[in-house]
């Protein structure tokens, strides 16, 4: 089975995350997509995070009923900081029957050389890049195991959602059903 690994803080998960994941499963050949909720991105130190269990709960709530999605706390059990190369090594060891494909935005692709062990990460793993506004990728220059997909572009971010919620805005249509209500209940 080919499984897309969509790792992130999902702080909180929103419809842009889900629409992209749905596109990748339905149009780009992924059998499943695992949302790996990350404890802390080494590049996002200082960002206020909802607690790990709560973010995982929101992802589980958001993906309920769609059989190609899975919420995962896999990175919660790995040493910190959580580096993608270590996560993929451990996933391949735990699930040798699967092929794992890393999913990243074009913004991350442009900073990819700064990632921990980026050369090994690139050499050993297939990568799917999805477009992000303002971060063009030269598709002709991509290595053979890296592909740029023509997914729809969603200009919604978790930062926008958090800011709107802190201002008392009604952002129910930016969030999966139930997620906004669960956030209002607190964590």
N, C-alpha and C positions, 0 to 999 in steps of 0.2 A: 504494500500500500504506500502511496506517496502522500506524505503529510506535510502541510505547510506549517512552519513554526512562526507564529506572529507573537513576538515577545514585546512587552511594553508595560508601562505602569498602569494603564487603563484607569486613569485617575480623574474622572470616571470614564468607563466605556460609553461610547455614544454611537449614533447611527452611522457616522462615517466609518468607524471601525467595522461595524457589522456589514455595511454595504460593500466595502472593499473585500472583506472575507468571503461574502456570498459570491461576489464576482469571481474571485480566484477559484472557488470550488466549482462553480457552474460553468465558467468559460475558459479557465486556464488549466484544467486537468488535474487539480488536486482532489484526492479521494476524501481527505479530511483536512481540517485546519484546527490546530491547537492554539488557543489563546494562553500563552505562558505569562502569567502575571508576575512581573519582576519586583523583587523587594526594593531595589534602588538602582537606577541606572548610573554608572560611574560618571557619565557626562552631565547628569542632572543633580549634582549635589546642591543642597540648599533648597530644593523644591519641596514644598509642603505636600506630603502624601497622606491620603487616607490610610488607615491601617491595612495591613496585608490581607487579613481575613475578610474585611469588609469589601475591599476591591475585588477579591475572588468571588465573594457572594454576589456582587453586582454583575460580574461577568456571567456567572451561572444563571442568574435571573434573566439576563439579556439574551442568552443563547438557547434557553429552554425550548424544546420542541423541534429544533433543527438538528437532524442526525449527523450532519457532516461537521459540526462544531463540537469542540471539547474545551472546557475550562481546566486549566492545569496550575497546580501549586508546585510543580516540579522544582522551580528555581528557589523556592522557600527552603528547601532541604540541602542546598548547595552552599559551599563556603562563599563568604562575601568579601570583597565586592563580587557581584555576579557577572562574569564575562561570558559572552556568547560562545566563544570557542569551547569553554569548559561545559557549558550547558549542552551543546551539540555532541561533544564527546560522551557525556553521561547518557544522553538520550539514545545514542547509537548503541551503547553498551547495554542499556536496559531493554531496548526494543530492536534487536538486530534484524528482525524480519521487515522493518520499515525503511523507506528512504525518506529522509528529512530534508526539506527545502526551506532555507531561511528567507523570510519575507522582510524587506526593508523599504523605506521610502527613499526617493531620490535625494532628499536632503542628507540622509544617512550615508547613501552611496558616495556622495561628494566628500564626506568626512571619513570614509571607510579606512583609509590608510592610518588613521589615528587609533583605530580599534585595537584592542589587545590581541596580539598574534594574528593580525589581519591577513598576512600572506598565507599562513597555514589555513586559516578560516576559508579563504578564497580557494586554495588548492584542493581542499577536501570536501567542499559542500556546494551543492547547487543553490543558487540565489535568484530570487525573484525581486525585481525592483518595481515599485509602483510610483507613478508620477506625483510630485508635490509641486504646487505653484511656486515659481521662482527658482526652481532647481532643475534645470535641463540636464539631460544625460545624453552623451554621444553614443547612440546605440551601436554604431559601427565599430567603436573602440572597446566594446565589452568582451571579456573573455568568453569562451565557448560555454561555460557552465553558468553564466549569468545572463538573465534575459529581462528586458524591460517590457512590461505589459501595458496595454492601452486601456487601463481601467478608468472608469469615471473618476474625476477629481472632486474631492469633497473638502471644502474650505471651512470645516468646523473642527475645533480643537478642544481638548479637555480643559485647557487654560481658559478658553472662552466660556465653557460651561461653568467652571468653578467661579469665575468672576460674575457671571450672570446670576448664579445661585446666591452668591454673597450679597448681591444687590436686590435680592427678592424678585428677580425676573421669573416669568413663567416660560421655561424652556422645554416643556414637555415633548415638543415635536423634534427636538434634537437628541432625545434620549429614547432608548428602547422602552416598550411598555413595562411599567412597574419599577423601573430603575429610579426615575425622578421621585416617585412616592417613597421608595425605600430610603433614598438619600434624605428626604425630609424627616423621616423617622429618626435619623441620627445613627451613629455607629459607636 
